[in-house]
Amino acid sequence: MLCAIYKSSKKEGMYLFVEKRDQFEQVPDELRQLFGKPQFVMLFNLNGDKPLKRADKEDVLQKIQTQGFYLQMPPPTENLHKLFLEQQGKR
């Protein structure tokens, strides 16, 4: 199955996967507003050999088939203060 991948114009690292290019009818209005204007990235074959970097292809496929889209959230920001304190405690 081919899917279209879009990046958010409002939130760095947020991506939306839909079954067909430029078809967002299944995406709730609230999410569309939060996401901003979708910026097309690429078509991706979920049945192919190439892996996704931050998502499981089976999970993406299942979400697209059941809810009409898959939303990939940005990775959590690293808490540098906590990391510093942990490193200080090891000394």
C-alpha positions as CSV (number, residue, x, y, z in Angstrom):
1,M,0.0,0.0,0.0
2,L,1.3,3.4,-0.9
3,C,0.7,6.3,1.5
4,A,1.4,10.0,1.3
5,I,3.5,11.6,4.0
6,Y,3.2,15.3,4.9
7,K,5.1,17.4,7.4
8,S,3.4,20.0,9.6
9,S,3.9,23.7,8.8
10,K,3.3,24.5,12.5
11,K,5.1,21.8,14.5
12,E,8.6,20.7,13.8
13,G,8.9,16.9,13.6
14,M,5.2,16.2,13.3
15,Y,4.2,14.1,10.2
16,L,0.8,13.0,8.8
17,F,0.4,9.8,6.8
18,V,-2.7,9.4,4.6
19,E,-3.8,6.8,2.1
20,K,-4.0,9.1,-0.9
21,R,-2.2,12.3,-1.8
22,D,-4.1,15.5,-0.8
23,Q,-7.0,13.6,0.8
24,F,-7.5,14.8,4.3
25,E,-11.3,14.1,4.8
26,Q,-10.6,11.5,7.5
27,V,-8.4,13.9,9.5
28,P,-10.4,15.6,12.3
29,D,-10.7,19.4,11.9
30,E,-9.0,20.1,15.3
31,L,-6.0,18.1,14.2
32,R,-5.9,19.9,10.8
33,Q,-5.8,23.2,12.6
34,L,-3.1,22.1,14.9
35,F,-1.1,20.6,12.1
36,G,-1.3,23.6,9.8
37,K,-1.0,23.5,6.0
38,P,0.3,20.0,5.1
39,Q,3.6,20.1,3.2
40,F,4.0,17.1,0.9
41,V,7.2,15.1,1.6
42,M,6.9,11.8,-0.3
43,L,4.9,8.7,-1.3
44,F,6.0,5.7,0.7
45,N,5.3,2.0,0.1
46,L,4.2,0.4,3.4
47,N,4.6,-3.1,1.9
48,G,8.1,-2.5,0.6
49,D,11.4,-3.4,2.2
50,K,12.5,0.1,3.2
51,P,11.8,0.9,6.9
52,L,10.4,4.1,8.4
53,K,12.8,5.9,10.7
54,R,10.5,6.6,13.6
55,A,7.4,4.5,13.1
56,D,6.5,0.9,12.7
57,K,5.1,0.2,9.2
58,E,2.5,-2.3,10.5
59,D,1.2,0.3,13.0
60,V,1.0,3.0,10.3
61,L,-0.8,0.6,7.9
62,Q,-3.3,-0.4,10.6
63,K,-4.0,3.2,11.7
64,I,-4.6,4.3,8.1
65,Q,-6.9,1.4,7.5
66,T,-8.9,1.9,10.7
67,Q,-9.0,5.7,11.2
68,G,-7.9,7.0,7.8
69,F,-4.6,8.6,8.9
70,Y,-1.5,8.1,11.1
71,L,0.0,11.0,13.1
72,Q,3.7,10.8,13.9
73,M,4.5,13.1,16.8
74,P,7.9,14.8,17.2
75,P,10.4,13.0,19.4
76,P,10.4,14.2,23.0
77,T,12.9,17.0,23.8
78,E,15.8,15.9,25.8
79,N,15.9,17.3,29.3
80,L,19.4,18.6,29.5
81,H,19.1,19.7,33.1
82,K,18.1,16.2,34.2
83,L,20.9,14.7,32.1
84,F,23.4,17.1,33.7
85,L,22.3,16.2,37.2
86,E,22.5,12.5,36.5
87,Q,26.0,12.8,35.2
88,Q,27.0,14.8,38.3
89,G,25.6,12.1,40.5
90,K,27.8,9.5,38.9
91,R,31.0,11.3,39.8
